[in-house]
Amino acid sequence: MTNNSKKNLQKVSRLLAKVLRHAPEELGLTLDANGWIAADVLRDALAAKGLGITAEELAVIVQTSDKKRFTLTDDGSRIRAAQGHSVEVDLGIPPSTPPAVLYHGTAVKNLPSIRQEGLLAGNRQQVHLSADRETALRVGTRHGSPIILTVDARAMQETGEIAFYQAENGVWLTDYVAPKYLALLQLDEQEANE
């Protein structure tokens, strides 16, 4: 693969994240109820936009996505985003028991509203949580000066009111986290400056 084709695949990967999670209509596509689209239909739509890729290149995008954003069926015939949808889809993920503590990374500017309202899905279908603080820190850093919140997942689950789901890429999903289940995790100086 040339550097130019690697750059093209990165561009396609970013577009796929947008199209498969938020705006399939941008490529004239319709996802099924579970978020899937036929891979050849997707590749044809990309080609019509001047971003043609082969089935093998699509598989490379799926396999090399650092966040495992996409899922391809075993036979390579269908693709979908693993999670993070703002369009209505049912990923068919069964409820699962989370670790006792989960983490949420965000920007410090969001803390006042989180303390008041809790963690809301916002423009996504569900709240995204991490099983480790390193992932949460990376997420928080993308949004500005980072903070990490701990989530008392055990206490939440014991109420029986809120279900947790684990996406294929390891991200934990839930509908809402009330403020009473959240605590601010102190970052060391190096983490705070990342």
C-alpha positions in Angstrom: 0.0 0.0 0.0 1.4 3.4 -0.9 1.4 6.4 1.4 -1.2 8.0 -0.8 -3.5 5.0 -0.5 -3.0 4.9 3.3 -4.1 8.5 3.4 -7.1 7.7 1.2 -8.0 4.8 3.6 -7.8 7.1 6.6 -10.1 9.6 4.8 -12.5 6.8 4.0 -12.4 5.5 7.6 -13.4 9.0 9.0 -16.2 9.2 6.4 -17.4 5.7 7.4 -17.5 6.6 11.1 -19.8 9.5 10.1 -22.0 7.7 7.7 -22.4 4.5 9.6 -23.1 6.2 12.9 -24.8 9.5 12.1 -25.5 10.3 8.5 -26.0 7.4 6.1 -28.0 9.7 3.8 -24.8 11.6 3.1 -23.9 8.7 0.7 -27.6 7.9 -0.2 -27.6 4.8 2.1 -30.2 3.3 4.4 -29.0 1.1 7.3 -31.1 -1.8 8.4 -32.7 -1.9 11.8 -29.5 -3.3 13.3 -27.2 -0.7 11.6 -25.9 -3.0 8.9 -25.4 -2.1 5.2 -24.2 -4.4 2.4 -20.5 -3.9 2.0 -20.7 -3.9 -1.8 -23.5 -1.2 -1.7 -21.3 0.9 0.6 -18.3 0.5 -1.7 -20.4 1.5 -4.7 -21.6 4.6 -2.8 -18.0 5.5 -1.9 -16.9 5.0 -5.5 -19.6 7.4 -6.7 -18.0 10.0 -4.4 -14.5 9.3 -5.9 -13.4 7.2 -2.9 -13.5 3.7 -4.5 -12.0 1.0 -2.3 -11.7 -2.8 -2.8 -13.2 -5.4 -0.4 -9.7 -6.0 0.8 -9.2 -2.4 1.6 -12.5 -2.2 3.5 -11.3 -5.2 5.6 -8.0 -3.3 6.3 -10.0 -0.3 7.5 -12.1 -2.5 9.8 -9.0 -4.4 11.1 -6.8 -1.3 11.6 -9.3 1.0 13.2 -7.6 1.9 16.5 -10.9 2.1 18.3 -12.4 -0.9 16.6 -15.2 1.3 15.3 -16.5 -1.1 12.7 -17.8 -4.6 12.5 -17.6 -6.7 9.3 -19.5 -10.0 9.1 -17.3 -13.1 8.9 -18.0 -13.4 5.1 -17.3 -9.7 4.6 -20.7 -9.1 3.1 -22.0 -6.5 5.6 -20.6 -3.8 7.8 -21.8 -1.5 10.6 -20.5 0.8 13.3 -19.8 -1.0 16.6 -21.4 1.8 18.7 -21.8 5.5 18.9 -24.8 5.9 16.7 -27.0 9.0 16.7 -29.3 7.3 14.2 -31.8 4.8 15.7 -30.4 1.3 15.5 -30.7 -1.8 17.6 -27.3 -3.4 17.9 -28.8 -6.5 19.4 -26.3 -6.5 22.3 -27.5 -8.4 25.3 -27.3 -6.8 28.8 -24.1 -7.6 30.6 -22.6 -7.3 34.0 -20.0 -4.5 34.1 -17.0 -4.3 36.3 -17.7 -2.6 39.7 -16.2 0.6 38.5 -16.3 2.2 35.0 -14.8 5.4 33.8 -15.9 8.3 31.7 -13.5 10.8 30.1 -14.7 14.3 29.3 -13.6 17.9 29.3 -13.5 19.9 32.6 -15.9 22.5 31.0 -18.6 19.8 31.1 -18.3 19.1 34.8 -20.9 21.6 36.1 -23.7 20.2 33.9 -22.6 16.6 34.7 -22.8 17.3 38.4 -26.3 18.6 38.0 -27.7 16.3 35.3 -25.5 13.3 35.3 -24.2 11.6 32.1 -26.6 11.9 29.3 -26.4 10.3 25.9 -26.5 13.7 24.2 -26.7 13.2 20.4 -25.9 9.5 20.7 -28.1 6.7 21.7 -26.2 5.8 24.8 -23.6 7.0 27.3 -20.1 5.6 26.5 -18.0 4.3 29.4 -14.5 2.7 29.6 -13.3 -0.2 31.6 -10.0 1.5 32.3 -8.9 5.0 33.1 -6.3 5.2 30.3 -9.0 4.9 27.6 -11.2 7.5 29.5 -8.2 9.9 29.6 -7.7 9.6 25.9 -11.4 10.3 25.3 -11.4 13.3 27.7 -8.3 14.7 26.0 -10.1 14.8 22.7 -12.6 17.2 24.2 -10.2 19.7 25.8 -8.7 19.8 29.3 -9.5 16.3 30.5 -11.1 15.0 33.6 -12.1 11.4 34.4 -15.2 10.4 36.3 -15.6 7.1 38.0 -19.0 5.4 37.7 -20.2 3.1 40.5 -21.5 0.6 38.0 -22.1 -2.0 40.7 -24.5 0.2 42.7 -26.3 1.2 39.5 -26.8 -2.3 38.4 -27.9 -3.4 41.9 -30.9 -1.0 41.5 -32.1 -3.1 38.6 -33.2 0.1 36.8 -30.3 0.5 34.4 -28.9 -2.0 32.1 -25.3 -2.1 30.8 -24.2 -3.4 27.4 -20.7 -4.1 26.2 -20.1 -3.3 22.5 -17.9 -5.6 20.4 -15.1 -3.1 20.7 -15.2 -3.2 24.5 -16.9 0.1 25.1 -19.6 -0.1 27.9 -22.9 1.5 27.1 -25.8 2.5 29.3 -28.7 4.9 28.9 -28.0 7.3 31.7 -25.7 7.8 34.8 -27.2 9.8 37.7 -24.9 12.2 39.5 -25.1 10.1 42.7 -23.1 7.3 40.9 -20.3 9.7 39.8 -17.1 10.8 41.4 -14.3 12.9 40.1 -11.0 11.0 39.8 -8.0 13.0 40.6 -5.5 13.1 37.8 -1.8 13.3 38.4 0.0 16.3 36.9 1.2 14.4 33.8 -2.3 13.1 33.0 -3.8 16.5 33.5 -1.4 18.0 30.9 -1.8 15.3 28.2 
